[in-house]
Structure formats: C-alpha cells, structure tokens
C-alpha cells in the first residue's frame, strides 16, 4: 500500500508538466496523449470512489 501511495504521489507531482504552451484542458490544441491522461485521471478517480465505497 505504501508503494502505491508513493507512486500516486510521484505521478501527481508530474501532472502539471507540459511540453509547451497550449496543452491541457484549456489549451489551444490537444494531442492523443493529453486526452489519454484525462481519461486515466477519470478512471483513477472512479476506482478510488469504488474502492472507498466498500462494495468490493
């Protein structure tokens, strides 16, 4: 569990790193990896909510 927490924390610190201006939710253009990142965040939130609900 500590390893998972450490990995998630490290990933969170990398989240704001952008290649150049215009990337991100309010950017002027997107790449496939930008969209994949947002899908991954939504999936991680869904899993966290499911896990914390106790309905495993």
C-alpha positions, 0 to 999 in steps of 0.5 A, spaced: 500 500 500 505 504 501 508 503 494 502 505 491 501 511 495 508 513 493 507 512 486 500 516 486 504 521 489 510 521 484 505 521 478 501 527 481 507 531 482 508 530 474 501 532 472 502 539 471 508 538 466 507 540 459 511 540 453 509 547 451 504 552 451 497 550 449 496 543 452 491 541 457 484 542 458 484 549 456 489 549 451 489 551 444 490 544 441 490 537 444 494 531 442 492 523 443 496 523 449 493 529 453 486 526 452 489 519 454 491 522 461 484 525 462 481 519 461 486 515 466 485 521 471 477 519 470 478 512 471 483 513 477 478 517 480 472 512 479 476 506 482 478 510 488 470 512 489 469 504 488 474 502 492 472 507 498 465 505 497 466 498 500 462 494 495 468 490 493 
